[in-house]
Amino acid sequence: MPDEKKTREEVQAGLEKAASAVLGLLALSEQRAKKLFDVLVKKGVQAKSDQSCTVSRILAQVEAEKQAIIKRAREEFSEALSHLNLATKDDIARLEKLINEKLK
């Protein structure tokens, strides 16, 4: 049991660290997108009238990055949880069915 508790604590710590990293990356991506746009406007590369279009495009890129990060985080969470050998919904449903059959 002590090993299982240690493993759970390690997984929980890893999940918390991954969640913090995701939030940090999202904030960083948005900041970089805004800075990039400001630089483009200052250099005259982008007219102010096109700002909303460019901002929308940049925000779409940020959203795409966010989704990729979320996907990666989910994969990491799933991998971490798989090491705990927890019962899945399918496992529980199968056992419930077996128990119900035995009680009949």
C-alpha positions in Angstrom: 0.0 0.0 0.0 2.8 2.5 0.7 4.0 2.2 -2.9 0.5 2.8 -4.2 0.1 5.9 -2.1 3.5 7.2 -3.3 2.5 6.5 -6.9 -0.8 8.4 -6.5 1.0 11.3 -4.9 3.5 11.3 -7.7 0.8 11.2 -10.3 -1.1 14.0 -8.6 2.0 16.1 -8.4 2.7 15.4 -12.1 -0.9 16.3 -13.1 -0.7 19.6 -11.1 2.6 20.4 -12.7 1.2 19.7 -16.2 -1.9 21.8 -15.5 0.3 24.7 -14.4 2.4 24.3 -17.5 -0.6 24.4 -19.8 -1.9 27.6 -18.2 1.5 29.2 -18.5 1.8 28.2 -22.2 -1.6 29.6 -22.9 -0.8 32.9 -21.3 2.6 33.1 -23.0 1.0 32.3 -26.4 -1.5 35.1 -26.1 1.1 37.6 -24.9 3.4 36.7 -27.9 0.5 37.1 -30.3 -0.3 40.6 -29.0 3.3 41.6 -29.0 3.8 40.4 -32.6 0.8 42.4 -33.8 2.0 45.5 -32.0 5.4 45.2 -33.7 3.7 44.7 -37.1 1.5 47.8 -36.6 4.5 49.9 -35.5 6.5 49.0 -38.5 3.7 49.8 -40.8 3.4 46.3 -42.1 -0.2 46.1 -41.0 -2.7 48.9 -41.3 -4.9 49.7 -38.3 -8.0 49.0 -40.3 -7.0 45.4 -40.7 -6.3 45.0 -37.0 -9.4 43.1 -36.2 -8.8 40.6 -39.0 -5.2 40.1 -38.0 -6.1 39.8 -34.3 -8.8 37.3 -35.2 -6.2 35.3 -37.2 -3.7 35.4 -34.4 -6.4 34.5 -31.8 -7.3 31.5 -34.0 -3.7 30.4 -34.0 -3.6 30.8 -30.2 -6.8 28.7 -30.0 -5.2 26.0 -32.2 -2.1 26.0 -29.9 -4.4 25.8 -26.9 -6.2 22.8 -28.3 -2.9 21.0 -29.1 -1.7 21.7 -25.6 -5.0 20.4 -24.1 -4.8 17.3 -26.3 -1.2 16.6 -25.1 -2.2 17.2 -21.5 -5.1 14.7 -21.8 -2.7 12.1 -23.3 -0.3 12.7 -20.3 -3.1 12.5 -17.8 -4.4 9.2 -19.4 -0.9 7.7 -19.3 -0.4 8.8 -15.7 -3.7 7.3 -14.7 -3.1 4.1 -16.5 -0.2 3.4 -14.1 -2.6 3.4 -11.2 -4.4 0.3 -12.4 -7.8 1.8 -11.6 -11.0 0.1 -12.7 -12.6 1.6 -15.8 -16.3 2.2 -16.4 -16.3 -0.8 -18.6 -14.7 -2.9 -15.9 -17.3 -1.9 -13.4 -20.2 -2.4 -15.8 -18.9 -5.9 -16.6 -18.7 -6.7 -12.9 -22.2 -5.4 -12.2 -23.5 -7.6 -15.0 -21.7 -10.6 -13.6 -23.0 -9.9 -10.1 -26.6 -9.5 -11.3 -26.4 -12.7 -13.3 -25.1 -14.6 -10.2 -27.9 -13.1 -8.0 -30.6 -14.4 -10.4 
